Amino acid sequence: MHKNDTVVPFGALLFAVALFLMAFLDNQNRVSETVAIPGAAHSLSVGIIGLMAFGMVMFIYGFIGLVGNYLEGTELRPSKHIAGPSSLPVVAGVVLSLLLVGLAGFFARTLVYAAKEGFNPSSLQGGVFAAMMLIIAILLVIYKKFFMEEEVLAEEEKGEFPW
Amino acid sequence: MYQWLDERLDITRFNNKVLRKAFPVHHTFFLGEITLFAFVVLVLTGIFLTFNYEPSTRLIKVAGYTDPVQAAYASILYIDSLPFGAVIRSVHHWSAHIMIAAAFLHLLRILLSGAYKKPRELNWIIGMLMLVTSIVVAFTGYALPYDNYAVTATRIGHGIAQSVPWVGVAVAQIMFGGDFPGSDHSIPRLFSLHVLWLPLALMGLIGAHLLIMVKQKHTQPKYAEKVAPGKILGVPLFPQQAVMSGVLFLVYVAVVTLIAGGFLAHPVEAYGPLSANTPAVKPDWYFLWIYGLLKIIPSHWEFTIPLFNGGKFGPEFWGGVLIPSILLVGGLLIPFFSVTKDGQKQRYLELPSQKPVRTSLTIAGLMFLIMGTLAGYIGDSGMEWLTIPVAWTLLIVAPIVTYFVCYIIMRAIWGKTWPQEPQIEFIGGAKGSAADD
């Protein structure tokens, strides 16, 4: 709590792994239920949904906590920082952008396939869409780390906004 | 272009006044943002769902089903058949769970770090109300697919609403539009509450919460006291914090879409449409502790007060209304029992280890909820050891033991540092000079 440390986010990631593992083991031990409509996907129990929901929150929190520490550091000091020129981030940005375009095309193909065949490959669609979002997030991280002017403010506690 | 707009709208002033607000940096602040982004995703995916959902119980013929099914159920089948439709519906479902989990963890962080103290008491109360409203919104959406499981699980909530003495039947009538299931008005009523009135209330609460937060500023990490005493140390809202929030939003969408695609949270075809066969159901995980209380409270714990047509106080009222209400009111009153020294403003995050009683009580409270949840599994296969007397013992003893174990462990590890304030080396200015008003 004293600083923007990495200990708590890393602990959150470990906790997320533990929660997902518990959900997996819980699912392994479940008595398999018959589904009402043949061919339908099996449902998850409420306990597994709860474990996975907390697991996802912990994972997102831990991940963004580590990213935040990488981008903004452990402690702030009032200052201005102008990014220096660098080639590697540009190359990484171009490669990731090309990958994003390729994935976007592939995602569109999954939609066309679903429309034609009447079957949604949900795992594939979700995975490809997730990869696209993650690539855009990485592009933003690269931009913030290597191209953005950074500033730390020390603002008066009393302000006129919003009133 | 900028100059043209600036001459007309004074954008520079807007930038200086609003967009350059200092935003303190600490990883725990992301829990509130995760909650907010879950709500944003719920609204966005919810808009798609409303385009294709029919809030009606009229019977229609659907290919693959021998008997007609309710239109609400049929429209879920239709949504699932649309390209990417099943994933979007699954993202909506998972986001509801994530929003409640993240809001709960956010409140827990506020509680453990003392951020609810003066001047943030009002925002604590609004935060608690937001958590309750989120749970009610999720509940009203649960029955909408109108599959056999969802309808049976929602009946538990209908029974709890009806159990409130004197006013319960009227509350259930307002919320469910009549008997549930059975009334043709139930689904349109729940749909209206779920997509319009409760989200509007939630938006109002979120707006007030953010506005008050901007006015009162964040509690800051303790190191900020030595770097800029009496000031708010942070990065500008735009562009730095906005980019960071953008990264978080994209990571949120990535993680939830991945999970939602792989694990469809509520595949309606697994349960089938409403039928005479009542499946073995449990309410969602955030109601499981209440369900557990309902299981262990004896059915004979009831009496009637013979006033105004008789007010019945039964087990559903004790477990489903009274105990949750006591916990809610207790939670709302926390800022008025735990105050700052000399009525000063709480400016910096407290370490949980420096407040052993509060931390131990919080963990004991969590243990109570976990034990209540465990009681919800009484009678399940593989849980034969969990009888009602065992569940009662765990519910009462486990939180008390947890409190003392936590307290003793904290005393052993950090006891020597409790009387001391953290050592802060002041770089410039007097401690809290600008803000001790």
Interface residues (C-beta under 8 A of the other chain):
Chain A: M1 H2 K3 N4 D5 V8 P9 N29 V31 E33 V35 A36 I37 G39 A40 A41 H42 S43 L44 S45 V46 G47 I49 G50 M52 A53 F54 M56 V57 F59 I60 Y61 F63 I64 G65 V67 G68 N69 L71 E72 G73 E75 L76 R77 P78 T110 L111 V112 A114 A115 G118 N120 S122 S123 L124 Q125 G126 G127 F129 A130 A131 M133 L134 I136 A137 L140 V141 Y143 K144 M148 E150 E151 V152 L153 A154 E155 E156 E157 K158 G159 E160 F161 P162 W163
Chain B: K17 V18 R20 K21 A22 P24 V25 H26 H27 T28 F30 L31 I34 G64 D80 S81 L82 P83 F84 G85 A86 V87 S90 W94 H97 I98 I100 A101 A102 L105 S113 N148 Y149 L211 V214 K215 K217 P221 K222 Y223 A224 V227 A228 G230 K231 I232 L233 G234 V235 P236 P239 Q240 V243 M244 G246 V247 L248 L250 V251 Y252 V253 A254 V255 V256 T257 L258 I259 A260 G261 G262 F263 L264 A265 H266 P267 E269 A270 Y271 G272 K282 P283 D284 W285 Y286 L288 R347 L349 E350 L351 P352 Y377 S381 G382 P422 A434 A435
